[in-house]
Amino acid sequence: MQSNSNAAHLLQPARPGQKVELVFEEGERLALRYSTWTEGLGWCCQKTIRIDGEQLEDLHRAITVARHRLGRRRADDGQAAKPAQVIQLPTLS
């Protein structure tokens, strides 16, 4: 899977044949792009949402709230939460 050299971040696909990229555009503008794989054509952009730099904090806040609500719903439905990854730090002696 190739990504644009301007890609700020390529999210892991939820399903095969789909990808979401956060791409730097000119100035302080970013684009959130949703693409699907089409046999014979390759990656085809289906949707693009442009975001101004000033909107990033609001977007981050909205995603954080959505993550917490989704986690709460899963917990209420009895789904086990993914355990946190613990990183062993070196001890100082």
Secondary structure, 3 states (H helix, E strand, C coil): CCCCCCEEEEECCCCCCEEEEEEECCCCEEEEEEEEEECCCEEEEEEEEEEEHHHHHHHHHHHHHHHHHHHHHHHHCCCCCCCCCCCCCCCCC
